[in-house]
Amino acid sequence: MFTGIISGMGRVEAVNAEPESDSVVLHISAPNQTENLGLGGSIAINGVCLTATSIEGDSLALDVMGETLRHTTIGGLKAGEAINLERCVQAGGRLDGHVVQGHVDGVGTLLEHETLGAWDRFRFAIPYPLARYVAKKGSIAIDGISLTVTEVADANEKDQWFEVGIIPTTLRETTLGQREPGDSVNLEVDVMAKYAERLASFNPAEGATP
């Protein structure tokens, strides 16, 4: 479990395809992120929860299966590219962001970036099936960063989008400051919204004991 508060930035060292497989081994540099991280431990890379399979100093190897490659931006990473890092939250720690699972729901696209003095406005396109989970003043994780939604498209619009406001610290300390219109990002919507929809889809009367 994560909170969407990025603990540092790292870089991709290599992306090695596994022979006769649709998986890859992602090699990254993760400065100051490996203390007490054991083999099998979890770390979020651009919002994607991955498992450490090799640790040498600040360098990590992580196995990425085909399903993850198909549904996130991990498959498009290149050597030298900056990445957001977050270690999983410790029990009893502060929940400064929101509940983030590291289970990416889909990929969005940066449409607009406008500097407005003390903060920047970012507008992202979001796949239509995910838009219903995003609400104004609600939470969303973009490349693993917990952010508050400031505006959303009308529900009747064919092309769905949402906006977030980004402060200078977030621009400096995460990869958002390097994103340009047209770039793809990982999106994880609020898990509470998904559970609420699932619960509402059931008829309590059906399957009840006679």
Stockholm file with secondary structure:
# STOCKHOLM 1.0

chainA/1-210         MFTGIISGMGRVEAVNAEPESDSVVLHISAPNQTENLGLGGSIAINGVCLTATSIEGDSLALDVMGETLRHTTIGGLKAGEAINLERCVQAGGRLDGHVVQGHVDGVGTLLEHETLGAWDRFRFAIPYPLARYVAKKGSIAIDGISLTVTEVADANEKDQWFEVGIIPTTLRETTLGQREPGDSVNLEVDVMAKYAERLASFNPAEGATP
#=GR chainA/1-210 SS CBCSCCCEEEEEEEEEECTTSSCEEEEEECTTCCTTCCTTCEEEETTEEEEEEEEETTEEEEEECHHHHHHSSGGGCCTTCEEEEEECCCTTCCCCSCCBCSCCCEEEEEEEEEECSSSEEEEEECCHHHHTTCCTTCEEEETTEEEEEEEECCTTCSSCEEEEEECHHHHHHSGGGGCCTTCEEEEEECHHHHHHHHHHTSCTTTTCCC
#=GC SS_cons         CBCSCCCEEEEEEEEEECTTSSCEEEEEECTTCCTTCCTTCEEEETTEEEEEEEEETTEEEEEECHHHHHHSSGGGCCTTCEEEEEECCCTTCCCCSCCBCSCCCEEEEEEEEEECSSSEEEEEECCHHHHTTCCTTCEEEETTEEEEEEEECCTTCSSCEEEEEECHHHHHHSGGGGCCTTCEEEEEECHHHHHHHHHHTSCTTTTCCC
//
